[in-house]
Amino acid sequence: MLNEFQTTRVWENMLAAEARSLYFGDLATRYTRRKQWITGASFFLSSGAAATIVAKSPQWVPLVLALVSAIATAYAMAVNLDRRIATMAQLHSAWNQIANEYDRLWNHVNDEDAEAQLEKIMEKEKEPSELATTDAPNDQKLLGQWQDRVFSLYHLTSQHG
């Protein structure tokens, strides 16, 4: 059975975990979209269609297009977009699972094993927190937007304006 402080902690941690899940899901989507644009642009620029278009243009156009394609591909490799996408998806999944576990606990705060469940869930937060610290951007504005969204889902007042 949880005391009042622990019950409040479950509620706050549930909201925070849900916001983090949405934040990392959003980042995964953004990185995926960026990779799709780079891949699509590189494919187009190396295709016959691009060759046909640039054949009738000034000599510098093919050079610029080749340079743009090379820079975009180099960027994707340098920032390792595939790894970033996988990491953000992993963080989204981990925080979503944690939020669901807090939600279940919220509905069972008077159970005999509630305190042990709270400790178990809080222990699960360590790994995704460490991974996020080392491998994820810290975009406080974007995270704040997702926190506001979660607050609105529960009809709470926003903390960010």
ZALOTI-559666 format. One record per residue: y, x, z of N, C-alpha, C, O, CB in turn. Coordinates in steps of 0.2 Angstrom, whole numbers, padded with zeros to 4 digits, always signed. Glycine has a CB too. Layout:
% ZALOTI-559666
YXZYXZYXZYXZYXZ ...
//
This chain:
% ZALOTI-559666
-0006+0004+0000+0000+0000+0000+0006+0004+0000+0007+0009+0004+0000-0005+0006 +0011+0003-0004+0017+0007-0005+0023+0004+0000+0023-0002+0001+0019+0007-0012 +0027+0009+0002+0032+0006+0006+0038+0005+0001+0037+0006-0005+0035+0012+0011 +0044+0003+0004+0049+0001+0000+0052+0006-0005+0053+0005-0010+0055-0002+0004 +0053+0012-0002+0055+0018-0005+0050+0020-0011+0052+0021-0017+0056+0024-0001 +0044+0020-0010+0039+0021-0015+0039+0016-0021+0038+0017-0026+0032+0022-0012 +0040+0009-0019+0040+0004-0023+0046+0005-0028+0045+0004-0034+0040-0003-0020 +0052+0007-0025+0058+0008-0029+0056+0014-0034+0058+0013-0040+0064+0009-0025 +0053+0019-0031+0051+0025-0036+0047+0023-0041+0048+0025-0047+0048+0030-0031 +0042+0018-0040+0038+0016-0046+0042+0013-0051+0041+0014-0057+0032+0011-0043 +0046+0008-0049+0051+0005-0054+0055+0009-0058+0055+0009-0064+0055+0000-0050 +0058+0014-0054+0063+0019-0058+0059+0023-0062+0061+0025-0068+0067+0023-0053 +0053+0026-0060+0049+0030-0064+0046+0027-0070+0045+0030-0076+0043+0033-0060 +0045+0020-0069+0042+0016-0075+0047+0016-0080+0046+0017-0086+0040+0009-0073 +0054+0014-0078+0059+0014-0083+0061+0020-0087+0062+0021-0093+0066+0011-0080 +0060+0026-0083+0062+0032-0085+0056+0034-0090+0058+0037-0096+0062+0038-0080 +0050+0033-0089+0044+0035-0093+0045+0031-0100+0043+0033-0105+0038+0033-0090 +0047+0024-0099+0047+0020-0105+0053+0023-0110+0052+0023-0116+0049+0013-0103 +0058+0025-0107+0064+0028-0111+0062+0034-0114+0063+0035-0120+0070+0029-0106 +0058+0039-0110+0056+0045-0113+0051+0044-0119+0051+0047-0124+0053+0049-0108 +0047+0039-0118+0042+0037-0123+0046+0035-0130+0044+0038-0135+0037+0032-0121 +0051+0031-0129+0055+0029-0135+0059+0034-0138+0059+0035-0144+0059+0023-0133 +0061+0039-0134+0065+0044-0136+0061+0049-0140+0063+0051-0145+0068+0048-0130 +0055+0051-0138+0051+0055-0141+0048+0052-0147+0047+0056-0152+0045+0058-0137 +0047+0046-0147+0045+0042-0153+0050+0042-0159+0048+0043-0164+0043+0035-0152 +0056+0041-0156+0062+0042-0161+0062+0049-0164+0063+0049-0170+0068+0040-0157 +0062+0054-0160+0062+0061-0163+0056+0062-0168+0057+0065-0173+0062+0066-0157 +0050+0060-0166+0045+0060-0171+0046+0057-0177+0045+0060-0183+0038+0058-0168 +0049+0051-0177+0051+0048-0183+0056+0051-0187+0056+0052-0193+0053+0041-0182 +0061+0054-0184+0067+0058-0187+0064+0064-0190+0066+0065-0196+0072+0059-0182 +0060+0068-0187+0057+0074-0190+0052+0072-0196+0052+0076-0201+0053+0078-0184 +0049+0067-0195+0044+0065-0201+0048+0063-0207+0047+0065-0212+0040+0059-0199 +0054+0059-0206+0058+0057-0211+0061+0063-0214+0062+0064-0221+0064+0052-0209 +0063+0068-0210+0066+0074-0213+0061+0078-0217+0063+0080-0223+0069+0079-0207 +0055+0078-0215+0050+0082-0219+0049+0078-0225+0048+0081-0230+0044+0083-0214 +0048+0072-0225+0047+0068-0231+0053+0069-0236+0051+0070-0242+0047+0060-0229 +0059+0069-0234+0065+0071-0239+0064+0078-0242+0065+0078-0248+0071+0070-0235 +0062+0082-0237+0062+0089-0240+0056+0090-0245+0057+0093-0250+0061+0094-0234 +0050+0087-0243+0045+0087-0248+0046+0084-0254+0045+0086-0259+0039+0084-0244 +0049+0078-0254+0051+0074-0260+0056+0078-0264+0055+0078-0270+0054+0067-0258 +0061+0080-0261+0066+0084-0265+0063+0090-0268+0064+0092-0274+0072+0086-0260 +0059+0094-0264+0056+0100-0267+0051+0098-0273+0051+0101-0278+0052+0103-0262 +0047+0093-0272+0043+0090-0277+0047+0089-0284+0045+0091-0289+0039+0084-0275 +0052+0085-0283+0056+0083-0288+0059+0089-0292+0059+0089-0298+0062+0078-0286 +0062+0093-0288+0066+0099-0291+0061+0104-0294+0063+0107-0299+0069+0103-0285 +0055+0103-0293+0050+0108-0296+0046+0104-0302+0042+0107-0305+0045+0111-0291 +0048+0098-0303+0044+0094-0308+0048+0094-0315+0053+0097-0316+0044+0086-0306 +0044+0092-0320+0047+0091-0326+0053+0087-0327+0057+0088-0331+0041+0089-0331 +0053+0082-0323+0059+0077-0323+0065+0081-0322+0071+0080-0325+0058+0071-0319 +0065+0085-0317+0071+0089-0315+0072+0094-0320+0078+0096-0322+0070+0093-0308 +0067+0097-0323+0068+0102-0329+0072+0099-0335+0076+0102-0338+0061+0105-0331 +0070+0093-0336+0073+0089-0342+0080+0088-0340+0085+0088-0345+0069+0082-0343 +0082+0086-0334+0089+0084-0332+0093+0091-0333+0099+0091-0335+0089+0082-0325 +0090+0096-0330+0094+0102-0330+0095+0106-0337+0099+0110-0338+0092+0107-0325 +0090+0104-0341+0090+0108-0348+0097+0106-0351+0099+0111-0355+0084+0105-0352 +0100+0101-0350+0106+0099-0354+0112+0101-0349+0118+0099-0351+0106+0092-0355 +0111+0104-0344+0117+0105-0339+0119+0113-0340+0116+0117-0343+0115+0103-0332 +0125+0114-0337+0127+0121-0337+0121+0126-0334+0117+0124-0330+0133+0122-0333 +0122+0132-0335+0117+0137-0333+0116+0138-0326+0111+0139-0323+0118+0144-0336 +0121+0137-0322+0121+0138-0315+0118+0132-0311+0115+0133-0306+0128+0138-0312 +0117+0126-0314+0114+0121-0311+0106+0122-0309+0105+0121-0303+0114+0114-0316 +0102+0125-0314+0095+0126-0312+0095+0131-0306+0091+0130-0302+0091+0129-0318 +0099+0136-0306+0099+0141-0301+0101+0137-0294+0098+0139-0289+0105+0146-0302 +0106+0133-0294+0108+0130-0288+0102+0125-0285+0101+0125-0279+0114+0125-0289 +0099+0121-0290+0094+0117-0288+0088+0121-0285+0085+0119-0280+0091+0113-0294 +0086+0127-0288+0081+0131-0286+0082+0134-0279+0078+0134-0275+0079+0137-0291 +0089+0135-0278+0091+0138-0272+0091+0133-0266+0088+0134-0261+0098+0141-0272 +0093+0127-0268+0092+0121-0263+0085+0120-0261+0084+0119-0255+0096+0115-0266 +0081+0120-0266+0074+0118-0265+0071+0124-0260+0067+0123-0256+0070+0118-0271 +0073+0130-0262+0070+0136-0258+0073+0135-0251+0069+0137-0246+0072+0142-0261 +0079+0134-0250+0082+0133-0243+0079+0128-0239+0077+0129-0233+0090+0132-0244 +0078+0122-0242+0075+0116-0239+0068+0118-0237+0066+0116-0231+0075+0110-0243 +0064+0121-0241+0057+0123-0239+0057+0128-0234+0053+0128-0229+0053+0126-0246 +0061+0133-0234+0062+0138-0229+0064+0135-0222+0061+0137-0217+0067+0144-0231 +0068+0130-0222+0070+0127-0216+0064+0123-0213+0063+0124-0207+0076+0122-0218 +0061+0120-0217+0055+0116-0215+0050+0121-0212+0047+0119-0206+0051+0112-0220 +0049+0127-0215+0044+0132-0212+0047+0135-0206+0043+0136-0201+0042+0137-0217 +0053+0137-0206+0056+0140-0200+0056+0136-0194+0055+0139-0189+0064+0142-0202 +0058+0130-0194+0058+0126-0188+0051+0123-0187+0050+0119-0182+0063+0120-0189 +0046+0124-0191+0040+0122-0191+0040+0114-0189+0037+0112-0184+0036+0125-0185 +0042+0110-0194+0042+0103-0194+0036+0100-0192+0036+0095-0188+0045+0100-0200 +0030+0102-0195+0024+0099-0194+0022+0100-0186+0020+0095-0183+0018+0103-0198 +0023+0105-0183+0022+0106-0176+0027+0102-0172+0025+0099-0167+0023+0114-0174 +0033+0102-0174+0038+0098-0170+0036+0090-0170+0036+0087-0165+0045+0098-0173 +0034+0088-0176+0032+0081-0177+0026+0080-0172+0025+0075-0169+0030+0079-0184 +0021+0084-0172+0015+0083-0168+0017+0083-0161+0014+0080-0157+0010+0089-0170 +0021+0088-0159+0023+0088-0152+0027+0082-0150+0025+0079-0144+0028+0094-0151 +0031+0079-0154+0035+0073-0152+0030+0067-0151+0031+0063-0147+0041+0072-0157 +0025+0067-0156+0021+0062-0156+0016+0062-0149+0015+0057-0146+0016+0062-0162 +0014+0068-0148+0011+0069-0142+0015+0067-0135+0012+0064-0131+0008+0077-0141 +0021+0069-0135+0025+0067-0130+0026+0060-0129+0026+0057-0124+0032+0071-0130 +0027+0057-0135+0028+0049-0135+0022+0046-0132+0022+0042-0128+0029+0047-0143 +0016+0048-0134+0010+0045-0132+0009+0046-0124+0007+0042-0121+0004+0048-0136 +0010+0052-0122+0009+0054-0115+0014+0050-0111+0012+0047-0106+0011+0061-0114 +0020+0049-0113+0025+0045-0109+0024+0038-0109+0025+0034-0104+0032+0047-0111 +0021+0036-0115+0019+0029-0116+0014+0027-0111+0014+0022-0108+0017+0027-0123 +0009+0031-0111+0003+0030-0106+0005+0030-0099+0003+0026-0095-0002+0035-0107 +0010+0035-0097+0012+0035-0090+0016+0029-0089+0016+0026-0083+0017+0041-0089 +0020+0027-0093+0024+0020-0092+0020+0014-0091+0021+0010-0087+0029+0019-0098 +0014+0014-0095+0009+0009-0094+0006+0009-0087+0005+0004-0084+0004+0009-0099 +0004+0015-0085+0001+0016-0078+0006+0014-0073+0004+0011-0068-0001+0023-0077 +0012+0016-0073+0017+0013-0068+0018+0006-0069+0019+0003-0063+0024+0017-0070 +0018+0003-0074+0018-0004-0075+0012-0008-0071+0013-0013-0068+0018-0007-0082 +0006-0005-0072+0000-0008-0069+0001-0007-0061+0000-0012-0058-0006-0004-0071 +0004-0001-0059+0005+0000-0052+0010-0005-0049+0009-0007-0044+0007+0007-0051 +0015-0006-0053+0021-0010-0051+0018-0017-0049+0020-0021-0045+0026-0011-0057 +0013-0019-0053+0010-0026-0052+0004-0026-0046+0001-0031-0045+0007-0028-0058 +0003-0020-0043-0002-0019-0038+0000-0014-0032-0003-0011-0030-0009-0016-0041 +0007-0015-0031+0010-0011-0025+0007-0012-0019+0007-0008-0014+0017-0011-0025 +0003-0018-0018+0001-0019-0011-0007-0017-0011-0010-0019-0005+0001-0026-0009 -0010-0015-0016-0017-0013-0016-0018-0007-0011-0013-0003-0010-0019-0011-0023 -0024-0006-0008-0025-0001-0004-0024+0006-0007-0022+0011-0003-0032-0002-0001 -0026+0007-0013-0026+0013-0016-0019+0015-0020-0019+0019-0024-0032+0014-0021 -0014+0011-0019-0008+0011-0022-0004+0018-0021-0002+0021-0026-0003+0006-0020 -0005+0020-0015-0001+0027-0014-0005+0033-0018-0002+0037-0021-0001+0028-0007 -0011+0032-0018-0015+0037-0022-0014+0037-0029-0014+0042-0033-0023+0037-0020 -0013+0031-0032-0012+0029-0039-0005+0032-0040-0004+0035-0046-0012+0022-0040 +0000+0031-0036+0007+0034-0037+0006+0041-0038+0009+0044-0042+0011+0032-0032 +0003+0045-0033+0002+0052-0033-0001+0054-0040+0001+0059-0043-0001+0055-0027 -0006+0051-0042-0010+0053-0048-0005+0052-0054-0006+0056-0058-0016+0048-0049 -0001+0047-0054+0003+0046-0060+0008+0051-0060+0010+0054-0065+0006+0039-0060 +0011+0053-0054+0017+0058-0054+0014+0064-0056+0017+0069-0059+0020+0058-0047 +0008+0066-0054+0004+0072-0056+0004+0072-0064+0004+0078-0067-0003+0073-0053 +0002+0067-0067+0002+0067-0074+0008+0068-0078+0008+0070-0084-0001+0060-0077 +0014+0067-0074+0021+0069-0077+0022+0076-0079+0026+0078-0083+0026+0066-0073 +0018+0080-0075+0020+0087-0075+0019+0090-0082+0023+0094-0085+0016+0091-0070 +0013+0089-0085+0012+0092-0092+0017+0090-0097+0020+0094-0101+0005+0091-0094 +0018+0084-0098+0023+0082-0103+0030+0084-0102+0034+0086-0106+0023+0074-0105 +0032+0085-0095+0038+0087-0093+0039+0094-0095+0044+0096-0098+0039+0086-0086 +0034+0098-0094+0034+0105-0096+0034+0106-0103+0038+0110-0106+0028+0109-0093 +0030+0102-0107+0030+0103-0114+0037+0101-0117+0040+0104-0122+0025+0098-0117 +0040+0096-0114+0047+0094-0117+0052+0099-0115+0057+0100-0119+0049+0087-0113 +0051+0102-0110+0056+0107-0108+0056+0113-0113+0061+0116-0114+0055+0110-0101 +0050+0115-0115+0050+0121-0119+0050+0119-0127+0052+0123-0131+0043+0125-0118 +0048+0113-0129+0046+0112-0136+0050+0106-0139+0049+0104-0144+0039+0111-0137 +0055+0103-0135+0058+0097-0137+0066+0098-0136+0068+0101-0132+0056+0091-0133 +0070+0095-0141+0077+0095-0140+0079+0091-0134+0076+0086-0132+0080+0092-0146 +0085+0093-0131+0087+0090-0125+0094+0086-0128+0099+0088-0126+0089+0094-0119 +0093+0080-0131+0098+0076-0134+0100+0071-0129+0097+0065-0129+0096+0073-0141 +0104+0072-0124+0106+0068-0119+0109+0061-0121+0108+0056-0118+0110+0071-0114 +0113+0062-0127+0116+0056-0130+0110+0051-0132+0111+0045-0131+0121+0058-0135 +0106+0054-0136+0100+0050-0139+0096+0047-0133+0094+0041-0133+0096+0054-0144 +0094+0051-0128+0090+0049-0123+0094+0043-0119+0091+0038-0117+0089+0054-0118 +0100+0044-0118+0105+0039-0115+0104+0032-0119+0104+0027-0116+0112+0041-0114 +0104+0033-0125+0104+0026-0129+0097+0023-0128+0097+0017-0127+0104+0028-0137 +0092+0027-0128+0085+0024-0126+0085+0021-0119+0081+0016-0118+0080+0029-0127 +0088+0024-0114+0088+0022-0107+0092+0015-0107+0090+0011-0104+0092+0027-0103 +0097+0015-0111+0101+0009-0111+0097+0003-0114+0097-0003-0112+0108+0010-0115 +0093+0005-0119+0089+0000-0123+0084-0003-0118+0082-0009-0117+0085+0003-0129 +0081+0002-0114+0076+0000-0109+0079-0005-0104+0076-0010-0102+0072+0006-0106 +0085-0003-0101+0088-0007-0096+0090-0014-0099+0089-0019-0096+0095-0003-0094 +0092-0014-0105+0093-0021-0108+0087-0025-0109+0087-0031-0108+0096-0020-0115 +0081-0022-0110+0075-0025-0111+0073-0029-0104+0070-0034-0104+0069-0021-0113 +0075-0026-0099+0074-0028-0092+0080-0032-0089+0080-0034-0083+0071-0023-0087 +0085-0033-0093+0091-0037-0091+0094-0033-0086+0097-0037-0081+0089-0044-0090 +0095-0027-0086+0098-0023-0081+0105-0020-0084+0106-0020-0090+0094-0017-0078 +0109-0018-0079+0116-0015-0082+0115-0008-0084+0111-0004-0080+0121-0016-0076 +0118-0007-0089+0117+0000-0092+0121+0005-0088+0126+0004-0085+0120+0001-0099 +0118+0011-0087+0121+0017-0083+0126+0021-0088+0129+0025-0085+0116+0021-0080 +0125+0020-0094+0129+0024-0099+0135+0021-0103+0137+0024-0108+0124+0027-0104 +0137+0016-0100+0143+0013-0103+0142+0007-0107+0147+0004-0110+0146+0018-0108 
//
